[in-house]
Amino acid sequence: CCYWHIHGLMSLSYFNYNTDGYEGDGAEDGKSQDGSETLPYIDESPTMSPQLCAPQGPDGETVSPTPPEGLLPGVKTQKGLEMKKLVLSGFLASEEIYINQLEALLLPIRPLKATATTSQPVLTIQQIETIFYKIQDIFEIHKEFYDALLPNIQQWDEKVTVGHLFQKLASQLGVYKAFVDNYKVALETAEKCSQANSQFQEISENIKVKGPKDSKDCTTTISMEALLYKPIDRVTRSTLVLHDLLKHTPKDHPDFPLLQDALRISQNFLSSINEEIDPRRTAVTTPKGEARQLVKDGFLVEVSEGSRKLRHVFLFTDLLLCAKMKKAAVGRHQQYECKWYIPLADLTFQTLDDSDSCPSIQVVPEHELEEMKIKISVLKSEMQKEKKAPKGQSRVERLRKKMNEQESWLLTHSPTIPFRIHNKHGKSYLFLLSSDYERSEWRESIQKLQKKDLQACVLSSVELQVLTSSCFKLRTVHNIPVTSNKDDEETPGLYGFLHVIVHSAKGFKESANLYCTLEVDSYGYFVSKAKTRVFRDTTEPQWNEEFEIELEGSQHLRILCYEKCYDKSRLNKDDNEIVDKIMGKGQVQLDPQTVQSKNWHMDVIEMNGIKVEFSMKFTSRDLSLKRTPSKKQSGVFGVKINVVTKRERSKVPYIVRQCIEEVEKRGIDEVGIYRISGVATDIQALKAAFDTNTKDILVMLSDMDINAIAGTLKLYFRELPEPLLTDRLYPAFMEGIALSDPAAKENCMMHLLRSLPDPNLMTFLTLLEHLKRVAEKEPINKMSLHNLATVFGPTLLRPSESENTKGQHITSASDIWSHDVMAQVQVLLYYLQHPPISFAELKRNTLYFSTDV
């Protein structure tokens, strides 16, 4: 139907081919109010997308453009030729405008190239070639076409033929293909250059285009972005003109077969580039006849029949579609299979009432996720080594495949934040996300679309199939976000520790209880790493809290600002449900250059009118791993453990005993105790107090947040100049844990403990018993022996400067990191799982062979 519909409009608009910013075209730059390109002569047609102009048959094949004879009763040849002339003269006028636009676009090239070789270039030669790619060729093709067509129309009669000119024009569409392929990059480059250079911004926003020869108004001003769209627009217009010329050309006229050939070429070309022009191309239409467009897509984990499945979710103008990638046969391109869809008119976000039983989500223990991360790091460093090896390429591919499997597992099993979607007339669906930021982005995108007057749509199976198969071309997210899918050239992200101080926020309309959370990406997904305290009843919260966040290949930091919900009826049973309201959210890129300076770097994130001020600095992993002995011998941090116990006349340092006592008093039921980082400023205050042996240390301890006390204890062990289990015995611990015979392992591991100096052994046994008591409360605090071993293993064992790294630069931060971590965790876990070990028994027991270590 749309074919004839256009024709109805077209016959009114022969002279309208040139309404391109000249005649009564209200929208600036030929753009409509919403910023999309307008095509004046098909503007009123809701069923018509400017890019889908080739008329389609029921099976999607292009149908022959010649209208059935019956529809044109008694077209007189003379009348037909008159109409044909009208069509051509209208087209010629718009062709003149098009050539002027291309010429205007070419004008800045020469001066830009002239500055490119000077000391202050506006653009580089590379950038000039990218932005103006193929414009010169397109200009020449159309200038030649115009110059040949003009005399034909001036001396018009029935013998005039123009088909060969259109056929030649169609045969040169290859230049347009090259232009289209580069279009997106050209736009992005122009955008980046405008932001970076005000001179270029000035040029690109004000390009003067001269008007047609006979028009009074000499010039108009158009932006470069609008001009770069013109060639894409033009192909569509040429195709429409060919329709009309054929309609008014008798079948026996020599032009007829040539025009038909030109139209066939143009249509094939159009359908091949449609999806490339704009990835969010229209797919099928909504019940109201509007184009259905893809608004957002991405990978989410769905809980289906109790197990986690990775899905690709597509949000269209009026429905949400959940698909999975089908396994493709070799050589065939991949296809999506629709699992379910919900019309947005029927979609609600389900919140759990008390009556609802929450579906139990299988949560993977933290230590399994940690182990998988370590395995991935090991694979990464193996891949780095193999890349340098002479015949490593095939092995690299095998390792990459294995790494991809492991990262996909991590991506599927780590998310725990529920995102529930409910169909008013049917089922509910549950997704799990690792980031509340992403959850709110999905929710906001859906709610924005729901504000429009939506009609519920029911898709027939054929429509659903068409829509699902269009997903492959439309999608904007092509690969699951894992590092093994990245090119080696892409930035690997930062490894190490990011220190962030969240200062304050302003811009809130009314007082509220406010806090912030910080998310960073690692292993391809975002996860929440820190949370400020709640600042009560204020419009200008002053947190001034510092956090140390471990980065594992991170590229972005996100800050979310929440209003705390104290309404008991809304706090539901699901542990991971976040019911607090997001007031604003924003993110910054972690640029290695900015972040890696030694100094603090202050920044502001603006979100919904709220401004959050924060500072950050970064320490790379190689630096943060070094144990640096304290110059002073008076304090306790960075001082040898035997010096401290001798000075205190104690068996176990005072700091260890006090922190353990406080954690057992009020932190043993705290979720994530020892895993969740305390506020760095609190930890520094406690460190200073212990170092100067302040009198009111006990008062400080009883007032301080328990995570800060746990953090202080970890920091003490981390800053010992030599690990608690000593450098000397480290290689033997590594060998002992690798023994497979249980009796031999037991003998060796106990002998190693006996070989420790007394203060080290006493402190270790004290800590061991404490950690066992923490793990007994695992159902409440979610900290298993394995979790605790993961947190403390490297802290107690990591050598101060391992023999193999002395004097040589560590090739990559993740190499040293993953190298022994697993074994360090295993050593501590061995002792944690062992029946109680007493100091006296160990010393007395001569059952063990005394082998010199």
MARKOLMI-808788 format. One line per 10 residues: number of its first residue (from 1); for each residue x, y, z of C-alpha. Coordinates in Angstrom, 3 decimals, decimal comma. Layout:
! MARKOLMI-808788
NUM) X Y Z  ... .
This chain:
! MARKOLMI-808788
1) 0,000 0,000 0,000  2,779 2,417 0,801  3,945 2,448 -2,806  0,710 3,939 -4,124  0,492 6,128 -1,056  3,787 7,758 -1,988  2,627 8,214 -5,506  -0,416 10,088 -4,311  1,866 12,437 -2,422  4,503 12,478 -5,115 .
11) 2,193 13,772 -7,806  1,612 16,817 -5,596  5,281 17,426 -5,185  7,123 17,406 -8,463  8,253 20,923 -7,822  9,028 20,079 -4,325  12,193 18,067 -4,920  14,138 21,144 -4,023  12,540 22,054 -0,723  15,869 21,652 0,882 .
21) 16,243 24,596 3,154  15,058 27,052 0,556  11,335 27,169 -0,108  9,283 27,515 3,018  11,256 24,824 4,790  10,659 25,767 8,404  12,942 23,240 10,012  16,534 24,335 10,065  19,019 22,382 7,941  16,278 20,235 6,510 .
31) 15,903 18,642 9,915  12,609 18,185 11,626  11,938 19,442 15,137  13,145 16,213 16,696  16,407 16,376 14,835  15,718 13,640 12,306  16,076 14,293 8,602  12,841 15,206 6,860  11,971 14,300 3,316  9,413 16,934 2,371 .
41) 7,561 14,933 -0,224  6,947 11,845 1,853  6,717 13,612 5,131  3,062 13,077 5,846  3,205 9,363 5,313  3,436 7,522 8,626  3,834 4,134 6,980  6,804 5,249 5,002  10,311 5,255 6,331  12,617 7,405 4,226 .
51) 15,000 4,493 4,075  12,542 1,851 3,040  11,486 3,329 -0,237  11,726 0,289 -2,398  8,155 -1,053 -2,491  7,984 -4,483 -0,889  5,925 -7,497 -1,793  4,289 -9,698 0,833  7,404 -11,828 1,166  9,713 -8,875 1,455 .
61) 10,949 -9,085 -2,130  11,083 -5,809 -4,026  8,129 -5,625 -6,390  8,240 -4,254 -9,892  7,765 -0,522 -9,813  5,677 -0,301 -12,961  2,076 0,304 -11,995  -0,547 -1,934 -13,578  -1,841 -0,359 -16,785  -5,376 -0,228 -15,395 .
71) -4,404 2,334 -12,824  -3,448 4,889 -15,439  -6,494 4,989 -17,710  -5,546 6,252 -21,169  -2,288 7,996 -20,378  -1,714 10,094 -23,474  1,884 9,969 -24,589  1,943 13,749 -24,861  0,541 14,193 -21,339  3,011 11,563 -20,079 .
81) 5,952 13,387 -21,604  4,786 16,684 -20,128  4,648 15,055 -16,681  8,052 13,499 -17,277  9,488 16,957 -18,029  7,944 18,314 -14,822  9,470 15,483 -12,821  12,872 16,055 -14,397  12,898 19,822 -13,986  11,939 19,479 -10,331 .
91) 14,732 16,957 -9,872  17,226 19,130 -11,737  16,534 22,049 -9,414  17,170 19,873 -6,367  20,295 18,470 -8,055  21,647 22,031 -8,359  21,086 22,585 -4,633  22,751 19,245 -3,849  25,829 20,182 -5,921  26,032 23,550 -4,146 .
101) 25,909 21,748 -0,810  28,711 19,363 -1,790  30,755 22,272 -3,090  30,288 24,126 0,204  31,427 21,022 2,068  34,583 20,878 -0,086  35,506 24,551 0,461  37,175 24,205 3,888  39,403 21,307 2,743  42,158 23,413 1,121 .
111) 42,699 25,845 4,055  42,482 22,934 6,523  45,140 21,002 4,586  47,326 24,112 4,504  47,318 24,372 8,318  47,796 20,614 8,763  51,512 20,888 8,052  52,071 23,908 10,290  52,957 23,896 13,982  49,349 24,625 14,925 .
121) 47,158 22,377 12,778  43,376 22,648 13,111  43,036 19,016 11,925  45,556 16,351 10,947  45,670 15,148 7,327  44,247 11,813 8,557  41,257 13,571 10,170  40,607 15,665 7,045  40,620 12,547 4,886  38,240 10,759 7,260 .
131) 35,694 13,565 7,558  35,596 14,523 3,837  36,014 10,979 2,505  34,645 10,564 -1,071  32,890 13,977 -1,090  35,056 15,160 -4,040  34,169 12,032 -6,078  30,446 12,345 -5,326  30,583 16,029 -6,313  32,220 15,208 -9,671 .
141) 29,715 12,453 -10,481  26,744 14,749 -9,874  28,286 17,779 -11,589  28,809 15,672 -14,725  25,232 14,296 -14,479  23,777 17,800 -14,009  25,774 19,278 -16,912  24,553 16,496 -19,214  20,897 16,646 -18,077  20,428 20,429 -18,191 .
151) 20,585 20,927 -22,041  18,196 17,962 -22,506  15,519 19,654 -20,447  16,119 23,046 -22,039  15,474 21,540 -25,526  12,738 19,138 -24,500  10,791 16,991 -26,980  9,571 13,416 -27,251  12,842 12,230 -28,800  14,969 13,336 -25,821 .
161) 16,420 10,392 -23,904  17,747 10,636 -20,367  17,761 6,944 -19,351  21,465 6,498 -20,136  22,328 9,366 -17,758  20,364 7,813 -14,887  21,818 4,397 -15,683  25,344 5,829 -15,509  24,496 7,604 -12,241  23,239 4,305 -10,760 .
171) 26,352 2,458 -11,922  28,502 4,850 -9,861  26,771 4,009 -6,564  29,908 2,155 -5,425  31,292 5,556 -4,390  28,233 6,002 -2,168  28,817 2,549 -0,647  32,301 3,684 0,386  30,848 6,938 1,761  28,187 5,096 3,775 .
181) 30,712 2,663 5,238  32,753 5,609 6,478  29,773 7,826 7,450  29,624 6,940 11,138  33,389 7,374 11,605  33,291 10,673 9,698  30,555 12,001 11,998  32,317 10,821 15,166  35,624 12,317 14,010  33,973 15,649 13,167 .
191) 32,247 15,655 16,561  35,504 14,874 18,439  37,455 17,508 16,486  34,801 20,188 17,160  35,013 19,491 20,872  38,800 19,635 20,790  39,253 22,645 18,528  37,127 25,790 18,663  38,310 26,951 15,227  37,032 23,774 13,624 .
201) 33,832 23,999 15,654  33,272 27,477 14,204  33,880 26,191 10,660  31,687 23,103 11,033  28,698 24,912 12,492  28,533 27,702 9,905  29,004 26,442 6,369  27,676 28,870 3,775  25,795 27,265 0,880  24,961 29,372 -2,147 .
211) 21,394 29,320 -3,434  20,122 28,399 -6,924  21,121 30,742 -9,743  17,697 32,344 -10,027  16,947 32,698 -6,329  17,095 36,090 -4,643  18,462 34,727 -1,402  22,098 34,083 -2,119  23,322 31,918 0,764  22,125 29,842 3,681 .
221) 24,112 28,514 6,614  24,101 24,768 7,299  26,068 22,653 9,768  28,607 20,097 8,625  26,674 17,288 10,307  23,567 18,124 8,244  25,628 18,365 5,053  27,277 14,987 5,643  23,819 13,430 5,748  22,890 14,828 2,313 .
231) 24,531 12,086 0,191  22,620 9,394 2,117  19,433 11,370 1,685  20,180 11,803 -2,016  20,194 8,113 -2,958  16,707 7,774 -1,532  15,495 10,769 -3,510  17,011 9,559 -6,794  15,201 6,249 -6,320  11,865 8,011 -5,847 .
241) 12,411 10,063 -9,004  13,085 6,897 -10,986  9,699 5,563 -9,850  8,015 8,666 -11,205  9,921 8,791 -14,460  8,934 5,188 -15,171  5,355 5,944 -14,342  5,303 8,618 -17,032  7,474 6,888 -19,636  5,675 4,725 -22,234 .
251) 6,910 1,120 -22,225  8,050 1,363 -25,857  10,171 4,465 -25,220  13,946 3,778 -25,427  14,313 5,220 -21,878  12,041 2,610 -20,319  14,490 -0,366 -20,026  17,362 1,953 -19,024  15,346 3,614 -16,248  14,149 0,192 -15,109 .
261) 17,750 -0,999 -14,889  18,776 2,141 -12,979  15,914 1,613 -10,530  16,853 -2,035 -9,972  20,465 -1,075 -9,217  19,375 1,754 -6,882  16,933 -0,431 -5,001  19,409 -3,246 -4,482  21,917 -0,712 -3,270  19,391 0,878 -0,927 .
271) 18,354 -2,372 0,673  22,024 -3,324 1,149  22,888 -0,081 2,968  19,674 0,453 4,890  20,908 -1,266 7,983  24,312 0,372 7,756  23,168 3,982 7,644  21,742 3,856 11,105  21,951 0,775 13,299  18,698 1,774 14,985 .
281) 16,891 1,384 11,689  13,168 0,890 11,705  11,908 -2,667 11,934  8,268 -3,344 11,162  5,633 -0,871 12,370  3,648 -0,462 15,594  -0,161 -0,863 15,748  -0,476 2,900 15,268  1,461 2,723 12,030  4,590 4,321 13,450 .
291) 8,020 2,929 12,824  9,102 0,514 15,535  12,646 1,387 16,507  15,295 -0,189 18,667  15,935 2,064 21,666  18,363 -0,014 23,749  19,845 -3,489 23,798  22,336 -5,413 25,900  23,190 -8,664 27,646  21,373 -9,549 30,873 .
301) 21,281 -12,669 33,014  17,792 -14,180 33,271  16,800 -16,660 35,957  14,808 -19,232 34,051  13,583 -22,453 35,679  15,974 -21,920 38,548  19,117 -21,532 36,473  20,967 -18,529 35,093  20,910 -17,890 31,351  22,684 -15,140 29,418 .
311) 20,127 -13,333 27,223  20,283 -10,506 24,712  17,455 -8,112 25,571  16,041 -5,648 23,008  13,890 -2,660 23,970  11,795 -1,401 21,047  9,494 1,635 20,917  6,542 -0,407 22,160  7,810 -3,774 23,404  10,590 -5,572 25,263 .
321) 11,967 -8,674 23,577  14,179 -11,257 25,267  16,231 -13,373 22,876  19,005 -15,909 22,945  21,637 -16,449 20,303  21,084 -19,699 18,406  24,084 -21,848 17,629  24,858 -21,074 13,997  25,916 -23,660 11,440  29,399 -23,083 10,046 .
331) 29,364 -20,353 7,425  25,839 -19,192 8,325  25,485 -15,943 10,196  24,107 -16,066 13,700  20,402 -15,846 14,417  18,409 -14,882 17,484  15,566 -16,931 18,877  12,867 -15,067 20,781  12,302 -16,451 24,297  9,457 -14,026 25,156 .
341) 8,278 -10,471 24,619  6,049 -8,075 26,581  4,226 -5,082 25,050  5,285 -2,007 27,052  1,589 -1,183 27,517  1,319 -4,365 29,638  4,682 -4,166 31,412  4,989 -3,290 35,089  7,934 -3,438 37,476  7,072 -5,905 40,125 .
351) 7,920 -5,123 43,712  7,681 -7,929 46,193  4,755 -7,819 48,621  4,953 -9,772 51,828  2,614 -12,298 50,272  5,033 -12,969 47,420  7,514 -15,668 47,993  10,775 -14,630 46,494  12,085 -17,200 43,983  15,268 -18,599 45,462 .
361) 18,248 -17,477 43,429  21,256 -19,740 43,454  24,078 -17,552 44,690  27,583 -18,707 43,883  29,872 -18,485 46,939  32,202 -15,506 46,802  35,321 -17,676 46,909  34,325 -19,514 43,712  34,050 -16,182 41,922  37,439 -15,133 43,351 .
371) 39,030 -18,406 42,242  37,640 -17,943 38,744  39,101 -14,424 38,599  42,486 -15,806 39,569  42,235 -18,517 36,885  41,410 -15,821 34,311  44,437 -13,755 35,427  46,671 -16,818 35,077  45,333 -17,437 31,550  45,892 -13,783 30,691 .
381) 49,549 -13,915 31,655  49,978 -17,247 29,791  48,523 -15,589 26,702  50,963 -12,674 27,000  53,880 -15,129 27,119  52,574 -17,204 24,180  52,127 -14,102 22,014  55,874 -13,534 22,221  56,683 -17,209 21,490  57,572 -18,059 17,864 .
391) 54,722 -20,544 17,274  52,379 -19,402 19,989  49,505 -18,196 17,806  47,443 -21,405 17,743  47,924 -21,850 21,474  46,868 -18,229 22,040  43,595 -18,986 20,258  43,016 -22,056 22,462  43,743 -20,026 25,589  41,495 -17,210 24,379 .
401) 38,659 -19,683 23,867  39,129 -21,092 27,363  39,332 -17,597 28,824  36,152 -16,639 26,989  34,347 -19,608 28,569  35,601 -18,683 32,052  34,741 -15,002 31,683  31,274 -15,880 30,388  30,790 -18,095 33,440  31,832 -15,195 35,689 .
411) 29,523 -12,808 33,849  26,603 -15,193 34,281  27,219 -16,148 37,916  28,294 -12,919 39,579  25,164 -10,681 39,266  22,840 -10,673 42,289  20,693 -7,490 42,032  17,173 -8,537 41,001  15,338 -6,718 38,205  11,779 -7,999 38,005 .
421) 9,543 -7,460 35,020  5,906 -8,382 35,034  3,347 -8,815 32,271  -0,077 -7,607 33,477  -1,703 -10,494 31,620  0,756 -13,200 32,398  4,130 -14,183 33,696  6,815 -12,409 35,638  10,435 -12,547 34,620  13,546 -12,089 36,720 .
431) 16,879 -10,690 35,566  19,966 -10,390 37,754  22,334 -7,457 37,293  25,663 -6,713 38,903  25,107 -2,962 38,791  22,248 -0,875 40,128  23,338 1,810 37,651  22,473 -0,460 34,737  19,259 -1,599 36,369  18,096 1,995 36,669 .
441) 19,119 2,728 33,055  16,879 -0,095 31,829  14,050 0,978 34,088  14,301 4,638 33,025  14,403 3,795 29,305  11,250 1,679 29,646  9,401 4,257 31,768  10,254 7,027 29,284  8,660 5,037 26,462  5,655 4,191 28,643 .
451) 4,859 7,914 29,014  3,769 7,893 25,369  0,276 6,717 24,519  1,039 3,059 23,827  -1,275 0,430 22,400  -0,733 -3,187 23,358  0,473 -5,124 20,352  0,048 -8,800 19,668  2,519 -10,102 17,125  1,637 -12,926 14,767 .
461) 4,273 -15,650 14,609  5,479 -14,310 11,256  5,763 -10,754 12,610  7,636 -12,033 15,642  10,001 -13,928 13,375  10,645 -10,835 11,235  11,255 -8,704 14,322  13,562 -11,282 15,920  15,617 -11,731 12,773  15,931 -7,936 12,452 .
471) 17,611 -7,942 15,899  20,807 -9,316 14,393  21,255 -6,263 12,161  19,853 -3,739 14,625  21,814 -4,670 17,736  24,263 -2,102 19,037  26,000 -4,452 21,490  27,666 -7,181 19,448  29,715 -9,192 21,906  29,272 -10,176 25,500 .
481) 31,360 -7,675 27,460  34,343 -9,871 28,329  37,993 -8,953 27,908  38,751 -11,939 25,676  36,491 -10,323 23,041  38,579 -7,153 23,032  41,354 -6,465 20,562  44,865 -6,349 21,940  45,063 -2,714 20,847  42,169 -1,734 23,093 .
491) 43,182 -0,253 26,421  43,465 -2,993 29,023  42,219 -0,745 31,819  43,888 -0,077 35,145  45,203 -2,666 37,625  45,929 -1,492 41,140  44,228 0,629 43,785  42,090 3,699 43,231  41,742 6,035 46,188  38,530 8,019 46,019 .
501) 37,372 10,740 48,421  33,666 11,511 48,094  33,503 15,123 49,331  29,982 16,495 49,048  26,932 17,022 46,851  24,626 19,922 46,145  21,583 20,665 44,033  18,943 18,732 46,006  15,510 20,393 46,042  14,557 19,194 49,524 .
511) 16,165 17,644 52,589  16,677 13,910 52,525  18,823 11,096 53,996  21,503 10,708 51,357  24,401 8,390 50,565  26,551 7,475 47,566  27,828 4,194 46,172  30,833 3,719 43,877  30,934 1,169 41,031  33,866 0,173 38,839 .
521) 34,092 -2,269 35,948  36,287 -5,334 36,147  36,197 -8,483 34,039  33,771 -6,719 31,689  30,991 -5,889 34,160  30,336 -3,208 36,771  30,103 -3,974 40,433  29,518 -1,867 43,530  32,720 -1,443 45,551  32,050 1,139 48,259 .
531) 29,308 3,050 50,009  29,383 6,275 52,037  27,522 6,644 55,318  24,003 8,097 55,234  24,005 11,861 55,756  20,713 12,581 57,508  18,143 15,221 56,641  20,152 17,583 54,443  20,224 19,234 51,002  24,031 19,537 51,062 .
541) 25,596 16,315 52,367  29,278 16,587 53,378  30,626 13,033 53,438  34,375 13,614 53,016  35,023 9,864 53,122  37,937 8,125 51,490  37,848 4,631 49,985  40,469 2,347 48,537  39,036 0,417 45,605  40,849 -2,447 43,950 .
551) 40,833 -2,127 40,154  41,033 -5,194 37,919  41,219 -3,876 34,377  38,874 -0,981 35,118  38,083 1,860 32,725  35,225 3,731 34,409  34,135 4,919 37,848  30,422 5,412 38,446  28,839 7,291 41,321  25,203 6,762 42,313 .
561) 23,458 9,013 44,794  20,585 7,471 46,803  17,907 8,563 49,201  17,772 6,064 52,060  14,429 4,350 52,548  13,448 3,773 56,194  9,901 2,655 55,397  9,634 -0,818 56,972  6,836 -1,924 54,632  9,126 -1,452 51,616 .
571) 12,153 -3,230 53,019  11,477 -6,694 51,752  12,811 -10,141 52,290  15,193 -10,287 49,367  18,765 -9,626 50,546  19,931 -8,028 47,350  16,887 -5,911 46,563  17,780 -2,232 46,650  14,690 -0,248 47,567  16,431 3,091 48,108 .
581) 15,623 5,705 45,494  18,322 6,758 43,030  18,495 10,563 43,050  21,147 10,757 40,366  23,948 8,826 38,705  26,958 9,583 36,533  30,299 8,182 35,435  33,836 9,285 34,568  36,436 7,573 32,451  39,537 6,513 34,359 .
591) 42,119 8,049 32,082  45,528 6,558 32,952  47,305 9,896 32,259  45,114 11,910 34,635  44,800 9,302 37,341  48,378 8,106 37,523  49,909 11,345 38,730  50,993 11,167 42,355  48,631 13,964 43,314  44,938 13,919 44,050 .
601) 42,793 14,843 41,068  39,547 16,638 41,890  36,460 16,185 39,727  32,707 16,766 39,669  30,010 14,494 38,262  26,781 16,244 37,295  23,598 14,193 37,448  19,980 15,389 37,139  20,914 18,840 38,433  22,910 17,347 41,333 .
611) 26,674 17,882 41,508  28,831 15,385 43,396  32,399 16,465 44,194  35,106 13,829 44,568  38,876 13,402 44,300  40,870 10,396 43,204  44,399 9,092 42,802  45,702 5,755 41,595  48,507 3,458 42,784  49,593 0,795 40,323 .
621) 49,706 -2,743 41,617  53,483 -3,155 41,445  53,889 -0,230 43,856  51,074 -1,164 46,210  52,427 -4,712 46,560  55,727 -3,617 48,047  56,117 -3,970 51,797  57,965 -0,855 52,889  59,664 -1,026 56,312  58,988 2,009 58,474 .
631) 61,963 4,310 59,053  60,849 4,973 62,636  61,029 2,185 65,166  58,563 3,747 67,594  55,150 2,928 66,079  53,631 -0,448 65,221  52,807 -0,149 61,496  55,699 -1,176 59,255  57,762 -2,245 62,282  59,025 -5,834 62,722 .
641) 56,664 -7,891 64,843  59,401 -9,048 67,285  60,406 -5,400 67,919  56,797 -4,532 68,805  56,164 -7,538 71,098  59,497 -7,002 72,871  58,675 -3,326 73,449  55,156 -4,159 74,672  56,360 -7,208 76,634  53,496 -9,105 75,015 .
651) 53,188 -12,366 73,094  50,797 -10,879 70,502  50,867 -7,187 69,453  48,323 -5,012 71,272  46,817 -3,798 67,967  45,996 -7,381 66,917  44,392 -8,241 70,263  42,321 -5,011 70,413  41,008 -5,218 66,856  40,096 -8,897 67,237 .
661) 38,304 -8,221 70,521  36,280 -5,347 69,002  35,312 -7,358 65,900  34,199 -10,286 68,066  32,232 -7,926 70,300  30,193 -6,210 67,586  31,294 -7,188 64,076  30,857 -10,928 64,002  27,296 -10,605 62,616  28,235 -7,887 60,108 .
671) 27,627 -9,000 56,497  30,951 -9,115 54,604  33,130 -8,387 57,654  36,801 -8,194 56,460  35,644 -8,175 52,812  33,917 -4,784 52,764  36,405 -1,952 52,935  36,151 0,542 55,753  36,399 4,285 55,238  40,063 5,034 54,552 .
681) 40,114 8,228 56,668  38,849 6,241 59,684  41,514 3,592 59,119  44,225 6,263 58,881  42,966 7,809 62,156  43,175 4,420 63,933  46,609 3,769 62,430  47,872 7,091 63,795  46,321 6,370 67,199  48,000 2,935 67,481 .
691) 51,301 4,348 66,193  51,366 7,106 68,807  49,837 4,855 71,489  47,081 7,384 72,211  45,448 7,057 75,618  41,879 7,235 74,307  42,370 4,432 71,783  39,753 2,244 73,489  37,165 5,024 73,249  38,035 5,479 69,569 .
701) 37,655 1,757 68,939  34,244 1,581 70,561  32,979 4,555 68,478  34,466 3,564 65,167  32,629 1,825 62,303  33,426 -1,888 62,593  34,578 -2,172 58,943  37,254 0,441 59,683  38,540 -1,670 62,597  38,613 -4,794 60,414 .
711) 40,417 -2,706 57,752  42,997 -1,513 60,286  43,856 -5,100 61,246  44,285 -6,076 57,568  46,417 -2,979 56,959  48,661 -3,852 59,912  49,470 -7,273 58,441  49,815 -5,822 54,950  52,327 -3,222 56,098  54,559 -5,592 58,089 .
721) 58,071 -5,217 56,619  58,134 -9,012 56,326  55,024 -11,213 55,982  53,773 -12,843 59,191  54,684 -16,302 57,847  58,179 -14,934 56,901  60,109 -14,603 53,657  62,508 -17,398 54,647  59,770 -20,034 54,876  57,717 -18,823 51,902 .
731) 59,180 -21,254 49,295  58,687 -24,151 51,747  55,000 -23,200 52,333  54,538 -23,209 48,530  56,083 -26,671 48,276  54,244 -28,053 51,304  50,790 -27,029 50,063  51,536 -28,696 46,712  52,156 -32,134 48,321  49,452 -34,639 47,474 .
741) 49,970 -37,248 50,219  47,868 -36,068 53,222  50,287 -37,442 55,836  53,313 -35,851 54,201  51,443 -32,573 53,840  50,350 -32,604 57,527  53,908 -33,338 58,643  55,411 -30,615 56,504  52,792 -27,931 57,288  53,067 -28,468 61,062 .
751) 56,847 -28,492 60,920  56,746 -25,150 59,108  54,600 -23,613 61,848  57,072 -24,862 64,470  59,869 -23,181 62,500  58,239 -19,731 62,842  59,631 -17,284 65,421  57,501 -17,270 68,614  55,810 -13,844 68,163  54,852 -14,764 64,580 .
761) 53,503 -18,167 65,599  51,519 -16,848 68,577  50,013 -14,035 66,495  49,165 -16,438 63,671  47,439 -18,942 66,002  45,485 -16,112 67,674  44,298 -14,825 64,296  43,490 -18,376 63,140  41,150 -19,026 66,079  39,509 -15,627 65,563 .
771) 38,844 -16,256 61,872  37,351 -19,652 62,689  34,949 -17,958 65,106  33,974 -15,439 62,394  33,289 -18,266 59,945  31,027 -20,063 62,449  28,598 -17,157 61,862  28,709 -17,629 58,077  24,883 -17,964 57,747  24,626 -14,417 59,101 .
781) 27,828 -12,662 57,987  28,235 -14,555 54,678  31,972 -15,028 55,366  33,062 -18,638 54,941  36,527 -19,994 55,801  37,291 -19,788 52,101  36,240 -16,141 51,879  38,426 -15,308 54,847  41,368 -17,232 53,370  40,945 -15,223 50,154 .
791) 41,066 -11,961 52,094  43,934 -12,826 54,480  46,068 -15,395 52,575  48,061 -12,964 50,428  48,279 -10,475 53,317  49,939 -13,014 55,630  52,147 -14,745 53,051  53,067 -12,432 50,200  56,862 -12,022 50,264  58,310 -8,550 50,874 .
801) 60,258 -8,678 47,632  60,246 -12,080 46,010  63,580 -13,378 44,772  62,370 -13,724 41,190  61,349 -10,055 40,881  64,517 -8,542 42,378  66,127 -6,252 39,877  63,767 -7,047 37,013  60,699 -5,126 35,964  57,485 -7,055 36,333 .
811) 56,124 -7,613 32,855  52,525 -7,063 33,763  50,725 -6,249 36,955  48,421 -9,219 36,614  51,375 -11,657 36,242  52,750 -11,066 39,710  49,249 -10,845 41,061  47,952 -14,176 39,883  51,258 -15,990 40,165  51,069 -17,250 43,752 .
821) 47,771 -15,907 45,055  45,927 -19,208 44,702  48,602 -21,067 46,637  48,678 -18,362 49,353  44,909 -18,717 49,809  45,260 -22,516 49,967  47,943 -22,347 52,681  45,780 -20,283 55,003  42,712 -22,385 54,179  44,652 -25,530 55,135 .
831) 45,288 -24,157 58,643  41,744 -22,790 58,967  40,267 -26,216 58,192  42,725 -28,025 60,465  41,600 -29,088 63,961  42,734 -26,603 66,665  46,498 -26,207 66,885  47,988 -25,195 70,242  51,315 -23,491 70,707  52,395 -25,805 73,524 .
841) 51,449 -28,975 71,619  53,343 -27,820 68,559  56,476 -27,084 70,535  56,323 -30,296 72,540  55,392 -32,632 69,750  58,380 -34,489 68,378  56,283 -36,811 66,227  57,129 -34,644 63,250  60,410 -35,273 61,512  62,755 -32,448 62,121 .
851) 63,935 -31,697 58,620  65,960 -28,600 58,191  64,087 -26,139 56,052 .
